[in-house]
Amino acid sequence: MLEAAERKVYALRQDRNVGGLMPVSMVVQNVYSQLSEAAASDSSIQGLSTGLVDLDRIILGMGGGDFILVASR
């Protein structure tokens, strides 16, 4: 059973596009561009709305490639 699960995980990893490491300067430039676009935009969010106004204001909506985990207790 464990071996079957391992094979499935390995198969998933084979199809995955792994970009590797990025220089910090490139990350900063991308983040700065996104923040500049958000500041210049009339909309309060840049991505897709979650339907939760307060959450959208904090995370600026959901963007492509984002993994957002919201948890509560």
RACORBEL-V919909 format. One line per field, one symbol per residue. ss: DSSP state (2 for helix, 1 for strand, 0 for the rest). A space follows every 50 residues. Layout:
ss = ???
//
This chain:
ss = 02222222222222200000000222222222222222220000000100 00222222200100000000000
//
